[in-house]
Amino acid sequence: MAPSLTVVSKIKVQLKLSISRLRMVEQKDAAIAKQQRRAMAQLLEQGKEESARIRVENIIRSDISTELLEILELYCELLLARIGLLEAKECDPGLEEAVKSIIYAAPRTEIKELQQARQLLVEKFGKDFALAAMENSDGKVAERVVKKLRVEPPDQELVTLYLREIARTYGVPWPNREEITDGEVGDSEDDNPGGGQALKNLEQPLSTEELSRATPPRDLGPKSPVSVAPPSPSTDNISPRVRLPAPPSLKPNAKMSGLKQQALSTESKRQDANGITKGKKDVVGGMIPDVDELAKRFAALKK
């Protein structure tokens, strides 16, 4: 049992290394494919369509290889997540597809870490298991893995789709718009042979009187430089409306009210003081007597 645990631990380490290595290769292939696509766009722009059709097959093959690496990366992650099931003597049915797909595809890749993980899996489950996986006699290897590893030229339809997508991405007018326009015009003439006569049967233009009676559109005339877009309806507000802010209120605050009361109290005190002074000045008769009048009064008292 001890050797089995040792093999499982080695498989775990190699699976981790394989995943990191696969991701690095995928990023590298994606960068190379981007450069190749740019070169294809230049060929299409120069009118070298035949050369582009031959070279684009390398891009297609590179994309297929990248997809294969992504599938193998997923299988490695699956085995790493279910590493406990590898301790059994027989291969678990839930891992059989992943194990046999790695054994089948690893020799056809350039990932050394994945090939070492394959050797450990062969050592774990035996040569008969590995032979069945290599020959795919029981059909347990994933069909998409087998399809990606087939060596066959791509279809011309796929090549055309690749070139068209590359031209659209890099803004290259391919295929030529003149050819497409001529074809579309020819088809339209065949479909509508009486197109010239149909143009003559158009409606007569409106007269001046009818145009004067017509209601002008609302958009006619100068527009306001300020426009407010109404809010979009939502579940909280089904009928939204634009609400303008109200004018500022002119109600006095607490500070202004205190100042006003203080001013009123000061004014009342001033009026009271004026009243007292006025009372002091008032005497009998309503006026202060002069010196002559006082002398006359004093003389009258002596008599």
Wavefront OBJ file of the C-alpha trace (Angstrom):
o trace
v 0.000 0.000 0.000
v 2.888 2.353 0.649
v 4.151 2.337 -2.957
v 0.614 3.130 -4.119
v 0.470 6.201 -1.902
v 3.854 7.270 -3.189
v 2.697 6.983 -6.799
v -0.456 8.960 -6.013
v 1.556 11.732 -4.388
v 3.852 11.867 -7.418
v 0.834 12.002 -9.721
v -0.541 14.914 -7.700
v 2.699 16.877 -8.074
v 2.922 16.184 -11.799
v -0.697 17.192 -12.340
v -0.047 20.574 -10.723
v 3.043 21.085 -12.860
v 1.142 20.024 -15.959
v -1.668 22.518 -15.335
v 0.726 25.450 -14.952
v 2.721 24.362 -17.996
v -0.412 23.943 -20.121
v -1.575 27.448 -19.268
v 1.771 28.943 -20.228
v 1.750 27.152 -23.586
v -1.829 28.267 -24.261
v -0.916 31.916 -23.658
v 2.140 31.608 -25.897
v 0.139 30.012 -28.701
v -2.535 32.709 -28.415
v 0.086 35.456 -28.821
v 1.621 33.731 -31.852
v -1.811 33.215 -33.414
v -2.548 36.929 -33.012
v 0.621 37.815 -34.945
v -0.258 35.300 -37.650
v -3.742 36.777 -38.003
v -2.251 40.226 -38.477
v 0.003 38.822 -41.223
v -3.039 37.228 -42.912
v -4.789 40.597 -42.872
v -1.812 42.185 -44.612
v -1.860 39.488 -47.290
v -5.563 40.046 -47.894
v -5.013 43.779 -48.106
v -2.283 43.221 -50.709
v -4.592 40.965 -52.726
v -2.595 37.743 -52.109
v -5.617 35.586 -51.439
v -4.089 32.244 -52.493
v -1.123 32.697 -50.173
v -3.468 33.663 -47.357
v -5.625 30.570 -47.919
v -2.572 28.299 -47.593
v -1.100 30.039 -44.559
v -4.380 30.301 -42.687
v -4.352 26.506 -42.343
v -1.507 26.899 -39.844
v -3.700 29.203 -37.784
v -6.541 26.694 -37.880
v -4.226 23.896 -36.786
v -2.822 26.052 -33.994
v -6.324 26.818 -32.736
v -7.183 23.110 -32.727
v -4.015 22.354 -30.749
v -4.852 25.086 -28.238
v -8.342 23.650 -27.794
v -6.813 20.209 -27.172
v -4.532 21.646 -24.474
v -7.515 23.295 -22.806
v -9.347 19.951 -22.713
v -6.327 18.192 -21.214
v -6.011 20.979 -18.639
v -9.600 20.361 -17.570
v -8.908 16.633 -17.231
v -5.849 17.352 -15.087
v -7.911 19.604 -12.834
v -10.535 16.863 -12.555
v -7.958 14.270 -11.488
v -6.440 16.741 -9.035
v -9.851 17.440 -7.498
v -10.581 13.682 -7.176
v -7.064 12.614 -6.228
v -8.423 10.473 -3.414
v -10.124 8.127 -5.898
v -6.754 7.299 -7.483
v -5.691 5.417 -4.364
v -7.960 2.512 -5.353
v -6.438 -0.433 -7.177
v -8.875 -0.219 -10.092
v -9.617 2.972 -11.949
v -12.839 4.628 -10.823
v -15.500 4.847 -13.588
v -15.784 8.591 -12.976
v -12.072 9.048 -13.764
v -11.682 6.504 -16.553
v -12.380 8.966 -19.372
v -9.943 11.547 -18.005
v -7.164 9.022 -17.322
v -7.447 7.294 -20.688
v -7.696 10.595 -22.568
v -4.449 11.784 -20.943
v -2.714 8.477 -21.696
v -3.957 8.669 -25.303
v -3.110 12.338 -26.006
v -0.007 13.046 -23.885
v 2.533 11.435 -26.322
v 1.151 13.653 -29.127
v 1.928 16.865 -27.221
v 5.180 18.595 -26.323
v 4.354 18.994 -22.616
v 6.978 17.008 -20.705
v 5.171 17.374 -17.374
v 2.051 15.851 -18.909
v 4.054 12.960 -20.343
v 5.561 12.247 -16.919
v 2.076 12.287 -15.393
v 1.052 9.787 -18.094
v 3.913 7.451 -17.161
v 2.853 7.544 -13.518
v -0.741 6.737 -14.481
v 0.474 3.783 -16.575
v 2.548 2.613 -13.614
v -0.455 2.942 -11.337
v -3.054 1.076 -13.443
v -0.867 -1.358 -15.433
v 0.172 -1.948 -19.024
v -3.077 -3.603 -20.109
v -5.027 -0.547 -19.049
v -2.573 1.696 -20.909
v -2.722 -0.467 -24.069
v -6.535 -0.293 -24.101
v -6.309 3.487 -23.745
v -3.748 3.850 -26.555
v -5.788 1.755 -28.963
v -9.106 3.116 -27.666
v -10.503 -0.364 -27.984
v -13.293 0.232 -25.480
v -14.104 3.748 -26.726
v -13.486 5.385 -23.344
v -11.288 8.138 -24.770
v -13.238 11.363 -25.264
v -14.463 11.777 -28.848
v -13.456 15.443 -28.942
v -9.874 14.491 -28.001
v -9.752 11.931 -30.807
v -11.189 14.473 -33.240
v -8.664 17.165 -32.298
v -5.769 14.752 -32.861
v -6.812 13.788 -36.369
v -4.482 15.032 -39.104
v -6.611 16.167 -42.016
v -6.825 19.332 -44.117
v -9.515 21.811 -43.078
v -12.595 22.373 -45.166
v -12.564 25.243 -47.642
v -15.668 26.640 -45.989
v -13.816 26.831 -42.675
v -10.862 28.516 -44.404
v -13.182 31.115 -45.942
v -14.832 31.773 -42.593
v -11.425 32.290 -40.966
v -10.325 34.734 -43.665
v -13.595 36.626 -43.496
v -13.369 36.957 -39.712
v -9.740 38.109 -39.907
v -10.644 40.694 -42.558
v -13.561 41.969 -40.457
v -11.413 42.198 -37.315
v -8.637 44.209 -38.965
v -10.913 46.286 -41.209
v -9.770 44.831 -44.539
v -12.366 45.023 -47.379
v -12.405 41.328 -48.272
v -14.006 39.923 -50.334
v -14.113 42.879 -52.698
v -17.225 44.989 -52.251
v -17.491 45.584 -56.001
v -17.997 41.897 -56.691
v -20.621 41.620 -53.952
v -22.420 44.732 -55.215
v -22.479 43.476 -58.808
v -23.851 40.143 -57.659
v -26.541 41.764 -55.561
v -27.551 44.082 -58.423
v -27.771 41.164 -60.849
v -29.922 39.172 -58.451
v -32.225 42.108 -57.829
v -32.669 42.672 -61.590
v -33.499 39.008 -62.084
v -36.009 39.058 -59.258
v -37.664 42.307 -60.401
v -37.466 42.543 -64.211
v -39.960 45.416 -64.242
v -38.064 47.602 -61.797
v -37.814 50.508 -64.282
v -41.544 50.566 -64.802
v -42.174 50.445 -61.080
v -40.209 53.665 -60.641
v -42.555 55.465 -63.009
v -45.567 54.471 -60.962
v -44.509 56.401 -57.903
v -46.959 58.756 -56.223
v -47.221 62.322 -57.501
v -45.526 64.983 -55.334
v -47.738 67.094 -53.061
v -48.896 70.500 -54.295
v -48.097 73.837 -52.637
v -51.593 74.184 -51.138
v -51.442 70.751 -49.560
v -48.045 71.508 -48.126
v -49.339 74.815 -46.659
v -52.260 73.028 -44.999
v -50.043 70.332 -43.576
v -49.161 70.540 -39.915
v -45.452 71.207 -39.435
v -43.576 68.662 -37.353
v -42.790 69.444 -33.767
v -39.066 69.156 -34.343
v -39.170 72.027 -36.848
v -37.583 75.269 -35.662
v -34.859 76.188 -33.208
v -34.420 73.894 -30.260
v -33.690 74.894 -26.712
v -30.042 74.449 -25.743
v -31.208 72.877 -22.476
v -32.969 69.547 -22.681
v -33.987 67.254 -19.842
v -34.372 63.564 -20.607
v -37.138 61.906 -18.589
v -36.049 59.030 -16.377
v -36.666 55.521 -17.592
v -39.548 53.622 -15.984
v -38.777 51.030 -13.362
v -40.682 48.745 -11.050
v -40.548 51.355 -8.305
v -41.659 54.236 -10.538
v -43.750 53.064 -13.481
v -44.675 56.594 -14.698
v -41.638 58.752 -14.072
v -41.859 62.528 -14.362
v -39.294 65.274 -14.468
v -39.540 67.317 -11.298
v -37.875 70.740 -11.245
v -36.499 72.033 -7.953
v -38.791 74.453 -6.055
v -37.700 78.087 -5.519
v -35.795 78.710 -2.307
v -37.951 79.486 0.712
v -37.702 82.999 2.198
v -38.691 82.043 5.729
v -36.421 83.634 8.353
v -34.279 81.274 10.284
v -33.752 81.347 14.054
v -30.871 83.812 13.866
v -32.841 86.314 11.783
v -35.854 86.009 14.116
v -33.660 86.756 17.138
v -32.193 89.832 15.484
v -35.688 91.057 14.578
v -36.961 90.660 18.138
v -33.898 92.455 19.483
v -34.484 95.360 17.099
v -38.150 95.598 18.168
v -37.247 95.609 21.859
v -34.639 98.334 21.251
v -37.192 100.446 19.382
v -39.749 100.073 22.175
v -37.198 101.096 24.799
v -36.305 104.171 22.748
v -39.932 105.185 22.463
v -40.412 104.781 26.226
v -37.382 106.970 26.905
v -38.711 109.656 24.543
v -42.031 109.576 26.370
v -40.402 110.124 29.782
v -38.327 113.050 28.489
v -41.370 114.591 26.948
v -43.271 114.277 30.214
v -40.507 116.049 32.080
v -40.592 118.950 29.669
v -44.375 119.310 29.845
v -45.750 121.592 32.649
v -49.097 123.178 33.295
v -50.051 124.925 30.154
v -48.131 122.564 28.034
v -45.050 124.826 27.650
v -42.164 126.062 29.799
v -42.803 129.792 30.768
v -40.362 132.458 29.660
v -38.462 134.896 31.994
v -40.760 137.826 31.220
v -43.830 135.782 32.014
v -42.309 134.675 35.303
v -41.543 138.341 36.154
v -45.130 139.330 35.437
v -46.426 136.549 37.623
v -44.073 137.510 40.462
v -45.265 141.176 40.198
v -48.876 140.087 40.316
v -48.242 138.102 43.462
v -46.771 141.167 45.193
v -49.898 143.165 44.549
l 1 2 3 4 5 6 7 8 9 10 11 12 13 14 15 16 17 18 19 20 21 22 23 24 25 26 27 28 29 30 31 32 33 34 35 36 37 38 39 40 41 42 43 44 45 46 47 48 49 50 51 52 53 54 55 56 57 58 59 60 61 62 63 64 65 66 67 68 69 70 71 72 73 74 75 76 77 78 79 80 81 82 83 84 85 86 87 88 89 90 91 92 93 94 95 96 97 98 99 100 101 102 103 104 105 106 107 108 109 110 111 112 113 114 115 116 117 118 119 120 121 122 123 124 125 126 127 128 129 130 131 132 133 134 135 136 137 138 139 140 141 142 143 144 145 146 147 148 149 150 151 152 153 154 155 156 157 158 159 160 161 162 163 164 165 166 167 168 169 170 171 172 173 174 175 176 177 178 179 180 181 182 183 184 185 186 187 188 189 190 191 192 193 194 195 196 197 198 199 200 201 202 203 204 205 206 207 208 209 210 211 212 213 214 215 216 217 218 219 220 221 222 223 224 225 226 227 228 229 230 231 232 233 234 235 236 237 238 239 240 241 242 243 244 245 246 247 248 249 250 251 252 253 254 255 256 257 258 259 260 261 262 263 264 265 266 267 268 269 270 271 272 273 274 275 276 277 278 279 280 281 282 283 284 285 286 287 288 289 290 291 292 293 294 295 296 297 298 299 300 301 302 303
